Amino acid sequence: MTPIKGKAASSPIIILLALSLCILNSSSYAFLPPSPSFTSSKLHSSTTAATDDDTSTLSSYAAPSNEINRRRNLAIISHPDSGKTTMTEKLLLYGGALQQAGAVRMKGEQRATQSDFMEMEKQRGISISATVMSFEYNDLCVNILDTPGHQDFSEDTYRALAAADNAVMLLDAAKGLEPQTRKLFEVAQMRNLPLFTFVNKMDRPALDPTEIMDQIESEFGLETYPIVWPIGDGERFKGVLDRMDNVVHLFGRGDRKSKADVETVPLSDLDTLKERIDDDELYDKLLEDIEILEELIAPLDMDRVMAGEQSPLFFGSAMTNFGVQLFLDKFCAMGTKPSGRLAKLVEEAKSKKGAAAQASDDDEPDELVDPDFGEFTGFVFKTQANLDPKHRDRLAYIRIVSGSFQKGMKVGHSRSKPGKKFNLSQAQTLFGSDRESVEVAYPGDVIGINNPGDFAIGDTLFTGNKKVAFPGIPSFSPEIFAYIRNPNPSSYKSFQKGIDQLLAEGAVQALRQRNDDGGGPLILAAVGQLQFEVVQARLKSEYNVDSDLEPIGYTLARWADGGWDAVDKADADGKLFGIMIVQDRWGRPVLLFRNDWKAASVAEEEKYLELKAWSAPPMEI
């Protein structure tokens, strides 16, 4: 991306959405873009021969191949408190984007982290929002997506993975695999993302490295290949061996906010190495480990890495800066460049008499849009209100899939009527809560554009004569429900504005009674209580209004894709006793159940309801 220096704004970036963590099956992940290993009926690229009916290849929006090749993006996933945000800060530090790394839990003169800038994030020491940060490093443009680990905000992480081409799984060296890590791994695996593994917190007492490798292989069926190997742990953590270059990196314990002092010793210089390690037991173990790894570990196979079948393995400590730069350098060399995405392409109407083909909700994406496709395409994976509190602005985060963004370009919108265009008069690069204006951006980049209220998560923006629709990103089944009310009638307008904007960005889901056009009680739906707390806190801090919540005794929701006629039939037959019938923001029927057994029973006996545990925006508005 090409930023215009000097134009920046600072304001919070949050996205909080409901997610049912108990649902982990292939049908739930249809929204995830395919990996490069997927095939399709037709490849779209700028090298395809143009015809009279296909002028897209002649478009001025084609992205230069050198700009595509130098992009890398990386989503960071893990169980809470494994060090995701700290790792992000240290990557920014070594990438030259920060002069001093921040701390998740601040003490004294420590600065706040770049990615955790919300007041609640600072107070609780957790990430509750996926954050995008972009920086230049060694002639590459690197986009880092720091994701929440808390299960109440996991849908943000799922969406970040939909926008990512690579992922790194952070593990706590003392704990190994943890519940949330397992869930997030399944999503990364469904996407066939190249998955790197970084075993963090080696400066504390840790499991044996081979035990962690065994856990990953036995539980995930994922083979690991150690790129670096630790020398000791806890107070005896000396550094790591770079197995690719046969160089030992020994670290000095210095200022945690600045880059670590590193001494490199070639593995061939055993006398110097033994002297510098200054621990005969660790020295002997290192030599023994080297021999075992060379004999027992399968060689690194980058084709398998790209297919998500083998994971490059790293060890270090983000808190003390041990091994962070090694990881960054290796990732930049090994990570994949932006990949294509499966999409549905249909011709738009060329005149009032020409009937445009329309994509329907049942259409499956069957054409691969490559980064060098001659038209601009991108999809919305995150929206945010109130980035600038003074102007109540709204931003949509776009992952560019193909072509180049150019300031002032006009784009089509996958859910709008044929021919309707939106002028993208300005866009911003993102760095946590900071923004800079940008004139040009390329595949793999994430940009923020002003959202007039038409753009929703999962929408596609495109140029050219063909309407492009990437798979939508659905909302999953919430698990707690509550009426929300305004206790002060005098603040009605502010309350309604706050609710509308928070719902538009997906902070929680909204449900209403059937045929309620907005005058009746609003039901908030979320996966965890913390989401409700965030909504109330934001209403107070951003809109200066209070709110009351009244819990409702239901535990899950199912969308009835069979439509209202099917729901009316089931209700008339007495099949929906004890089930609450409501509608979502699109007016579609939703059934609220008190337990899993009842939901499963109705789904099995009344198949015509076509119950689903997730929903995506309709194809057209």
Residue, then its C-alpha position, 0 to 999 in steps of 0.5 A: m500500500t502507498p500511504i499519504k504521510g501525515k494524515a492519521a486518526s486514532s480511535p477504537i476498533i472493535i468487533l464483537l459477535a456471537l459464536s456457537l463454539c459447540i458447532l464445528n462441522s464442515s457445513s459451518y465453514a462454507f464461508l471460508p475462502p478456499s486454499p490455493s490447493f482447491t481447483s475450480s471450473k475456470l481460472h480468472s487471471s490477467t493472462t486470460a485471453a480477452t473476448d468480446d464478452d469479457t473485457s475484464t482482462l483489459s481493465s486498468y485495475a490489474a495488480p502488478s505481479n511484483e506487488i502481489n508477490r511481496r505481500r504476506n499476511l498472518a493471523i495469530i491464534s491461540h488460547p487466551d493468555s498464550g501471548k498473542t498480543t505480546m507476540t504482535e507487539k514484538l513483531l511490530l517492534y522487530g518489523g520497525a513499526l514500533q520503537q518500544a513494545g507495549a504491555v498487555r497489563m501496564k505497570g508504571e511507565q509501560r505503554a499500552t499495546q498498539s493492538d489492545f487500545m480499548e479501555m476494557e482491553k486495557q483494564r482486563g488485559i485481554s483482546i476482545s477485538a481482531t486488530v489489523m496492523s500493516f508495516e513494511y519489512n525487508d521489501l515486503c508488506v506484512n499484514i498482521l491480524d491479532t485476534p481475540g482468544h476469549q471464547d466470547f469473541s471467537e467469531d472475530t477470530y474466525r473472520a480474521l482467518a477468512a481474510a488470512d493466507n497464513a496463520v500462526m498457532l501460539l502455544d503456552a510452553a508450560k501447557g501445550l494444547e488448550p481447549q480454545t487452541r483446538k477449536l481454532f485449529e479446526v477452522a485453520q485446518m478447514r481453510n487448509l491454511p499454511l499453519f506455523t507454530f510458535v511455542n511461547k513463554m520458554d522463559r518459564p518452566a516448560l514441557d519437553p519440546t518433544e512432548i509438545m510435538d507429540q501433542i500436536e501430531s496425536e491430537f491434530g494429525l499434524e506433523t511438525y518440523p522444528i525450524v528452531w530448537p530451544i536450549g533450556d527453559g525457564e531461568r536456564f533458557k539460553g536461546v535457540l538453534d536455527r536448524m536451517d542455517n546451523v547457527v545458535h542464537l544466544f540471548g541476553r536478558g535485557d529490557r523487555k520493551s526493546k530488542a533482545d541482545v543476541e549473540t550468534v555462534p556457528l554450530s560448527d564452532l563447538d568450543t565457543l558454543k560450549e563456552r557461551i552456553d556455560d552449562d554442560e548439561l544443556y550443551d550435551k542435551l543440545l548435541e543429543d537433540i540435534e542427532i535425534l532430530e536429524e534421524l527421526i524427523a521427516p524433512l521439511d516439505m514446503d508443498r505439505v506446509m502450503a497444504g496445511e499438512q506440516s507445520p514449521l515449529f518455532f520456540g521462543s519467548a515474546m515477553t523477553n524477545f527471544g526468537v521473535q525476529l527469527f520467526l519473523d524472518k523465517f515467516c517472510a521467507m516461507g509464508t505464502k503470498p496472497s491466494g485466490r478465492l472461489a466466487k460466483l460470477v454472473e453477468e450484470a445487465k447492460s441495458k434496461k432491457g437486458a435481464a441480469a443473471q442473479a446469484s441466489d443464496d443456493d448458488e455455490p462458488d465455482e470459479l477461482v478469482d486469482p490475485d492477478f485477475g484483471e478486475f478489483t475484487g475484495f470482501v468485507f470481513k469486519t465493520q466498525a462504528n465510531l472509529d472517530p468519536k467526533h464524527r461517528d464514522r463507520l468503517a468497513y474492513i476490506r481484504i483485497v483479493s484481486g486487482s488494485f484499489q485506486k482512490g476514487m474508483k467506483v465499485g459494484h456491491s454483491r447485494s445491491k441491484p445491478g448497475k448500482k455503484f459506490n464511489l470509494s473516495q478514500a481508504q485508510t491503511l490500518f495500524g491498530s487504532d491509527r489510520e493513514s490515507v492510502e491511494v493504492a492497495y493490492p491483493g493481500d492488503v487490508i484497507g478500511i473504507n467509509n461505510p455508508g451503511d450498505f456494507a455488511i460482513g461477507d459482502t463483496l465489492f468488485t469492478g467490471n461487467k460481471k457481478v462477483a460474490f465471494p462466499g458470505i461470512p455467517s453469524f453463528s448460533p448465539e447461546i444467551f438472550a436478553y431484552i435490552r431497554n432504555p430506562n431514560p425516555s429522554s435519551y431515546k434518539s441517542f440510545q437508538k442510534g447507539i444500538d443501530q450502529l453497534l448492531a450494524e457492526g455485529a457487536v451482538q445479534a438482534l432479534r425481534q418478535r415476528n412482524d415487529d418493524g422496530g417499535g417492539p422490544l429488542i432481543l440481543a443475542a450473544v455467545g457469552q455474557l462478556q459481549f453484553e457487558v461490552v455493548q452496555a459499556r460502549l453505549k455508556s462511553e460512546y453514546n452516553v446512555d444507560s441500558d437495562l438487560e432482562p435475560i430470557g431463558y433460551t440457550l440456542a437459536r436455529w434459523a428456519d431456512g424453510g421460511w415462514d410458511a414452514v414455521d406456520k405449518a409446524d406451529a399449527d401442528g403443535k410442533l413448536f410448543g415451548i419454542m420462541i418464534v422471532q425474526d432476525r434483522w432481515g425478517r427471516p424466521v428464527l427459533l429459540f430453544r431451551n436445550d440441544w435435545k429439543a432443537a435436535s428433535v425438531a430438526e429431525e422430525e420436521k425436516y421441512l423447517e430446514l433448521k440451520a445453526w448459522s446465517a449469512p446476509p441475503m444475496e440481494i438487498 
